[in-house]
Amino acid sequence: MRHGKKLNHLGRKSPHRKAMISNMACSLIQHKRITTTLAKAKALRVFVEPLLTKSKTDSTHSRRVVFSYLQNKEIITELFRDIAPKIAERNGGYTRIIRTGFRLGDNAEMCMIELVDFNEVYTNEKFKKTARRSRRGGSGAAKTTQTDETNNDLADAEVVESVVDAPEATIVAEEAPAVEEAPTVEEAPVVEEAPVVEEAPVAEEAPVVDEAPASEEAPVVEEAPVAEEAPVAEEATETEETKEGEATSEEKPAE
């Protein structure tokens, strides 16, 4: 039974537990945010928040008391120099525990413990709208002044919106030229230079094949009719025969 159990032993002996929580407090002060199990985070919150309250009084006694728990001079210096001024106006509740799910393996519930004043997401102050209440049944003058005030507020709101939108328009206008520079894509006409393929008309020079009419010039072979000149040889034989005949006719009378 759990009667009178005010302290979670965390499955550790007293010296081990104190050393572990002290180290976790030093890590929290140094990094402003740590991830651990939910049980350890709750034990750490009870341990570290009184020390943070003690650090609001920057005295030698306070430093020695906090040092007796943390045993780290650098952490003590950071606590009293950086953290204490930020939490000076906060009355307790210096830490926040955010659950992050369950750990694989042992299915332990995990969480993130952080210093509230060092979370820039949650501490951003939002603009609060002040609602103006008008008195009902008032005089007509009061109503007119109220309508004038509302009209002025609307006009101011429109001016603010125009002023806020104007820089964006100028930024867009300035950035637009970058889009105009995109026409560098027009340099793609390099593809038009591809008409080098049109130089293929070298194939038109192929009409050298038309010069094949050299085969027509082959009629030079037709000049072979030089063989017709061979009759010259016949004439030569005829002349020789006539000469021989004349010679024989001449020789006959000589006889």
PyMOL commands that set and color helices and strands:
alter all, ss='L'
color gray80, all
select helices_A, chain A and resi 14-31+38-54+60-70+73-86+116-118+140-180+182-191+194-211+214-254
alter helices_A, ss='H'
color red, helices_A
select strands_A, chain A and resi 33-37+95-102+109-115
alter strands_A, ss='S'
color yellow, strands_A
deselect
rebuild
show_as cartoon
